């Protein structure tokens, strides 16, 4: 299985696929320079978050949700990472003052296990220094 170099936080995945101008210059560059042998990592929990955001009317996506999610997790560009016992154990290893949001904890823990850099603009995650971020 190819190594993951970068892991995408939920909002980065949405902004990338929706061609948002909210990405930083560095994030946009990384996303444009995709390497087939190094897919972007995406957590299962991000799909749940996106479904909840759509259901609550907080975001609108281009196209039907199921199609959008299939495109968002299409290999070889993206590798969907499952919530495994190792991920749950790593969640427990995060610093006590780390972000309390369960989805963010799962995403950060998965990125740590994959030894990947997390693309995020979440200040709580960035400021924690618990996972390398861009």
C-alpha positions in Angstrom: 0.0 0.0 0.0 1.5 3.4 -0.9 2.6 5.7 1.8 0.5 8.8 2.7 2.5 12.0 2.8 -0.4 14.4 3.5 -3.6 13.9 5.4 -6.6 16.1 4.7 -8.8 17.6 7.4 -12.5 17.7 6.5 -12.7 21.3 5.5 -9.6 21.0 3.3 -11.2 18.1 1.5 -14.4 20.1 0.9 -12.5 23.2 -0.2 -10.2 21.2 -2.5 -13.1 19.4 -4.3 -15.2 22.6 -4.4 -12.4 24.7 -5.8 -12.5 27.1 -2.9 -10.2 30.1 -2.7 -10.0 29.6 1.1 -7.0 27.2 0.8 -3.6 28.7 1.6 -1.1 29.1 -1.2 1.0 26.2 0.2 -2.1 23.9 0.6 -3.3 24.6 -2.9 0.2 23.9 -4.2 0.4 20.5 -2.4 -3.0 19.6 -3.7 -2.1 20.4 -7.3 1.1 18.4 -7.1 -0.5 15.1 -6.4 1.7 12.0 -6.8 0.0 8.8 -7.8 2.3 6.8 -5.6 1.5 9.0 -2.6 -2.3 9.5 -2.2 -3.9 11.9 0.2 -5.2 10.4 3.3 -8.9 11.0 4.3 -10.5 9.6 7.5 -13.9 7.8 7.5 -15.0 10.4 10.1 -14.6 13.2 7.5 -17.3 11.5 5.4 -19.6 11.4 8.4 -18.9 15.1 9.1 -19.7 16.0 5.5 -23.0 14.1 5.6 -24.0 15.9 8.8 -23.0 19.3 7.4 -25.1 18.7 4.3 -28.0 17.3 6.3 -28.0 20.4 8.6 -27.9 22.7 5.6 -24.5 24.1 6.7 -22.9 23.4 3.3 -24.0 22.7 -0.3 -22.0 20.5 -2.5 -21.7 20.4 -6.3 -23.9 17.4 -7.2 -25.5 14.6 -5.2 -23.9 13.7 -1.8 -23.3 10.0 -2.7 -21.6 10.9 -6.0 -19.6 13.7 -4.3 -18.4 11.3 -1.6 -17.4 8.7 -4.2 -15.4 11.3 -6.1 -13.8 12.5 -2.8 -12.5 9.1 -2.0 -11.5 7.9 -5.4 -8.2 6.1 -5.7 -5.4 6.6 -6.6 -5.8 10.3 -5.6 -7.2 9.5 -2.1 -6.8 6.7 0.3 -9.7 6.3 2.7 -8.4 5.5 6.2 -10.6 3.5 8.5 -11.1 4.0 12.2 -9.2 1.1 13.6 -8.3 0.0 17.1 -4.8 1.6 16.5 -6.5 4.9 15.6 -8.6 4.8 18.8 -5.6 4.0 20.9 -3.7 7.0 19.3 -6.7 9.2 20.1 -6.2 8.3 23.8 -2.5 9.2 23.4 -3.2 12.8 22.3 -2.2 15.5 24.8 -4.9 16.1 27.5 -5.3 19.7 26.3 -5.8 18.7 22.6 -9.0 19.7 20.7 -12.0 18.0 22.4 -14.0 17.5 19.1 -14.1 13.7 18.5 -13.8 14.0 14.7 -10.7 16.2 15.0 -9.1 13.9 17.4 -9.7 10.9 15.1 -8.3 12.9 12.1 -5.2 14.0 14.0 -4.6 10.5 15.5 -4.9 8.9 12.0 -2.4 11.5 10.5 0.0 10.7 13.4 -0.2 7.0 12.8 0.3 7.5 9.1 3.3 9.8 9.8 1.6 12.3 7.5 1.4 16.0 7.5 -2.1 17.3 8.2 -3.5 19.9 5.9 -5.8 22.0 8.1 -6.7 25.6 9.0 -8.0 24.6 12.4 -6.1 26.8 14.9 -6.7 24.4 17.8 -5.1 21.6 16.0 -2.2 23.7 14.6 -1.5 25.4 18.0 -1.5 22.0 19.8 1.7 20.9 17.8 0.4 17.3 18.4 0.6 16.6 14.7 2.7 18.2 11.9 0.5 20.6 10.0 0.5 22.7 6.8 
